[in-house]
Amino acid sequence: MGLLAVLLWAFAAVGFCGCATLFLPGLIHVCLGVQDLKKKYGAEWALVTGGSSGIGKAIVEFCCRQGINVIIVAVPEKMLDETTEEMRQKYPEVSVIKVGVDLSRPDFMRSVEKETRGKEIRLLFCNAGFMLSGFFCDMPFGKTRANSAVNVNCHLELTHEYVNRMRSLSGAKKGAVLFTSSPAWMLPSPTAAMYAGTKAFVTHFGLSLACELKSEGIDVCVAHPSPVQSRFYDNAGDGAEVNFFKSTAKGPEVLVGCMFACVGRLVLCNQGYFPKVMGFLHKILDFSCLTEITANVAHTSGTFIQAKKEALKMK
């Protein structure tokens, strides 16, 4: 066997291993199914941010269905009131508490701590987040600062507070933290720089935190969803890429079922096609190469052109 043949076999073996390790973990949540988190963690209470609609509302319902009391932390608006009342009507055997608060404000924890005082929070769902569409430098900095606060800062504060509470609890399994992140960070994202940047942080923070806490009996799970039918797209613009994602979106219960199946079994929960496509793309092209390609062709995309037009109108 010649040197060339050996090299080809070596590349094939590396490629096979890369693809296998990308797709095989997904069999865990497909084959093993949704777990009872009340039983697994002895959970009486869960705290869910962004729990009034979309993915967050589905998380609240999954918890209620399993007999877990829930504290919903969300923007103080009619939708929060409606979701809280709906869950109370459907699941009268559990307590559903609403905390209407703006997570971008530095004092939001006062309201949350008031409602969680004396309660064992064994499940923390860091789900709140939103996307600003447009060019970073054209947005008022107040908006981007609020975006960073909701997507990242509030969850740092919540995680620090409630993980330390979990550490003082008894039991082999003390609790779990679940982050709703996004595979959007796996490609440079012009016109969504804040979203991609904050989700890159959430993913790497969550994965690193999992390694710190696993031996203490606290599980961390980071969810990478495929497109989900939710209010997420309300401020995402109307480009071809966004419309494609809307057309392939599944109901939020699909993602949440995957999260409930993965936590404690997998740290990274890659749900659906999109994170797997991104992962496969990374097997073919290095991230640095993808960045160079994107930097040189981004200005030709419909979303980029539309964002340019919108930016010019604002000036």
C-alpha positions in Angstrom: 0.0 0.0 0.0 1.5 3.3 -1.1 1.8 6.4 1.0 -1.1 8.1 -0.8 -3.4 5.2 -0.1 -2.4 5.3 3.6 -3.1 9.0 3.8 -6.5 8.6 2.1 -7.4 5.8 4.6 -6.3 8.0 7.5 -8.4 10.9 6.3 -11.4 8.6 5.8 -11.0 7.2 9.3 -10.7 10.7 10.9 -13.8 11.8 8.9 -15.8 8.8 10.0 -14.9 9.3 13.6 -15.8 13.0 13.4 -19.2 12.3 11.9 -19.9 9.4 14.2 -19.2 11.5 17.3 -21.4 14.3 15.9 -24.4 12.1 15.3 -24.2 9.2 17.8 -24.9 11.2 21.0 -28.3 12.2 19.5 -29.4 8.5 19.7 -29.5 8.9 23.5 -32.5 11.3 23.6 -34.1 9.4 20.7 -33.8 6.0 22.3 -34.1 6.8 26.0 -36.8 9.5 25.9 -38.1 12.1 28.3 -37.0 11.8 32.0 -39.0 12.5 35.1 -37.0 15.4 36.5 -39.0 15.5 39.8 -37.9 12.0 40.5 -34.4 12.3 39.1 -33.5 15.4 41.2 -36.1 15.4 43.9 -37.2 18.6 42.4 -40.1 20.4 44.1 -39.4 23.8 42.4 -38.2 25.0 39.1 -37.3 28.6 38.0 -37.9 29.4 34.3 -36.8 32.7 32.7 -38.7 33.8 29.6 -41.4 31.4 30.6 -44.5 33.2 29.3 -44.3 32.1 25.7 -42.6 29.8 23.2 -39.9 27.5 24.5 -40.2 28.9 28.0 -43.9 28.2 28.2 -43.3 24.7 27.0 -40.7 24.2 29.7 -43.2 25.4 32.3 -45.9 23.0 31.0 -43.4 20.0 31.1 -42.6 20.8 34.7 -46.2 21.2 35.7 -47.1 17.9 34.0 -44.4 16.2 36.1 -45.7 17.7 39.4 -43.0 20.3 39.7 -43.9 23.8 41.1 -42.8 26.6 38.9 -41.7 30.2 39.2 -42.0 32.0 35.9 -39.7 35.0 35.4 -40.7 37.1 32.4 -41.5 40.6 31.1 -44.4 42.0 33.1 -47.1 41.9 30.4 -50.5 40.4 29.6 -48.9 37.2 28.2 -47.3 36.4 31.6 -50.6 36.8 33.3 -52.4 34.6 30.7 -49.7 31.8 30.8 -49.7 31.8 34.6 -53.5 31.5 34.8 -53.6 28.9 32.0 -51.1 26.7 33.9 -52.9 27.1 37.2 -56.2 26.0 35.5 -54.6 23.0 33.8 -52.5 21.8 36.7 -54.2 22.8 39.9 -52.1 20.3 41.9 -48.9 22.5 41.5 -48.1 26.0 42.4 -47.3 28.4 39.6 -45.8 31.8 40.6 -45.2 34.7 38.3 -42.4 37.2 38.7 -42.9 40.1 36.2 -39.6 41.8 35.9 -37.3 43.3 33.2 -34.2 41.1 33.1 -32.2 43.8 31.5 -32.4 45.9 34.8 -29.6 45.5 37.3 -32.0 45.2 40.2 -34.1 42.3 38.8 -32.8 39.8 41.4 -34.7 41.6 44.2 -38.0 40.4 42.8 -36.8 36.9 42.1 -35.2 36.4 45.5 -38.3 37.6 47.2 -40.4 34.8 45.6 -37.7 32.1 45.9 -37.0 32.7 49.6 -37.4 29.5 51.6 -37.8 27.3 48.4 -35.5 24.6 47.2 -34.8 25.5 43.5 -33.3 22.3 42.1 -34.1 23.1 38.4 -32.9 26.4 36.8 -33.9 27.0 33.2 -31.9 29.9 31.7 -34.1 30.4 28.7 -34.8 34.1 28.3 -33.2 35.8 25.2 -34.0 37.8 22.1 -32.3 38.8 18.9 -31.7 42.3 17.4 -31.6 42.3 13.7 -29.3 44.9 12.0 -25.8 46.2 12.1 -24.2 46.5 15.5 -22.8 50.0 15.0 -26.1 51.3 13.7 -28.0 50.3 16.8 -28.4 52.5 19.8 -26.0 51.2 22.4 -28.7 51.1 25.0 -30.5 48.4 23.0 -27.4 46.2 22.6 -26.6 46.6 26.3 -30.1 45.4 27.2 -29.7 42.6 24.7 -26.5 41.5 26.4 -28.1 41.8 29.9 -31.0 39.5 28.9 -29.1 37.0 26.9 -26.1 36.7 29.2 -25.8 38.8 32.3 -29.0 37.9 34.1 -28.3 34.2 33.6 -24.8 34.6 35.1 -26.4 36.2 38.2 -29.1 33.6 38.4 -26.7 30.7 37.9 -24.3 32.0 40.6 -27.1 32.4 43.1 -29.0 29.1 42.6 -26.1 26.8 41.9 -24.6 27.9 45.2 -28.0 27.1 46.8 -28.0 23.7 45.1 -24.5 22.9 46.4 -25.8 23.1 50.0 -28.6 20.6 49.3 -28.5 16.9 50.1 -28.7 14.0 47.7 -26.5 12.4 45.0 -28.3 14.5 42.4 -28.7 18.0 43.8 -30.1 19.8 40.8 -29.6 20.9 37.2 -29.1 24.1 35.2 -30.4 24.1 31.6 -29.4 26.8 29.1 -31.3 27.6 25.9 -28.4 28.6 23.6 -28.2 28.4 19.8 -25.9 27.0 17.1 -26.0 30.5 15.5 -22.6 31.1 16.9 -21.1 28.3 14.7 -21.1 30.7 11.8 -20.2 34.4 11.7 -23.5 36.2 11.8 -23.6 39.6 10.1 -26.8 41.5 11.0 -27.0 39.3 14.2 -23.6 39.9 15.8 -25.0 40.4 19.3 -27.1 37.2 19.1 -24.3 35.0 17.8 -21.8 36.6 20.3 -24.0 36.1 23.3 -25.0 32.6 22.4 -21.3 31.7 21.9 -20.7 32.8 25.4 -23.8 30.9 26.8 -22.6 27.7 25.1 -19.0 27.8 26.2 -19.9 29.0 29.7 -22.4 26.2 30.1 -20.1 23.5 28.8 -17.3 24.7 31.1 -19.6 25.0 34.0 -20.8 21.4 33.5 -17.2 20.2 33.9 -16.9 22.1 37.2 -20.2 20.9 38.7 -20.6 17.3 37.5 -18.6 15.8 40.4 -20.8 17.8 42.8 -24.0 16.2 41.7 -25.2 19.2 39.6 -25.9 18.6 36.0 -25.6 21.3 33.3 -27.2 20.9 29.9 -26.9 23.4 27.0 -29.5 23.2 24.3 -28.8 23.9 20.6 -32.2 24.1 19.0 -33.2 23.9 15.3 -35.7 26.5 14.3 -38.6 26.8 16.8 -42.1 28.3 16.4 -41.9 31.2 18.9 -41.9 34.9 19.4 -38.1 34.8 18.7 -38.6 35.8 15.1 -40.7 38.9 16.0 -37.6 41.1 15.7 -35.5 38.9 13.4 -36.2 40.8 10.1 -37.7 39.4 6.9 -34.7 38.1 4.9 -34.5 34.9 2.9 -32.5 33.1 5.6 -35.0 34.1 8.3 -38.0 33.0 6.2 -36.3 29.7 5.5 -35.9 29.1 9.2 -39.5 30.0 9.9 -40.6 27.5 7.3 -38.7 24.6 8.9 -39.6 25.5 12.5 -41.1 22.9 14.8 -43.2 23.4 17.9 -41.3 24.3 21.1 -42.4 21.1 22.8 -40.1 19.2 20.5 -37.0 21.0 21.8 -38.2 20.8 25.4 -38.8 17.1 25.2 -35.2 16.8 23.9 -33.9 18.8 26.8 -35.7 16.7 29.3 -34.3 13.6 27.7 -30.7 14.9 27.6 -30.1 16.5 31.0 -27.9 14.4 33.1 -27.1 12.2 30.2 -25.5 14.7 27.7 -24.1 18.1 28.4 -24.7 19.4 24.8 -28.2 18.8 23.5 -28.2 19.2 19.7 -31.9 19.1 18.7 -33.0 18.7 15.1 -31.1 19.3 11.8 -29.5 22.7 12.2 -26.8 22.1 14.9 -25.9 18.8 13.1 -25.5 20.6 9.7 -23.3 23.2 11.4 -21.3 20.5 13.1 -20.8 18.7 9.8 -19.8 21.9 8.1 -17.1 22.3 10.8 -15.8 18.9 9.9 -15.3 20.0 6.3 -14.1 23.6 6.7 -12.2 25.1 9.6 -13.9 27.9 11.4 -11.2 30.3 10.2 -12.0 29.4 6.6 -15.7 29.8 7.1 -15.0 33.3 8.6 -13.0 34.4 5.6 -15.6 33.2 3.2 -18.4 34.9 5.1 -16.5 38.1 5.4 -16.0 38.3 1.7 -19.5 37.3 0.5 -21.8 38.5 3.3 -22.6 41.8 1.5 -24.2 39.9 -1.3 -26.9 38.3 0.8 -30.5 39.6 0.8 -30.6 40.0 4.6 -27.4 42.1 4.5 -28.7 44.3 1.6 -32.0 44.8 3.4 -30.2 45.7 6.6 -28.2 48.3 4.7 -31.3 49.9 3.3 -32.9 50.0 6.8 -29.8 51.6 8.2 -29.8 54.3 5.5 -33.4 55.1 6.2 -32.6 55.7 9.9 -29.9 58.2 9.1 
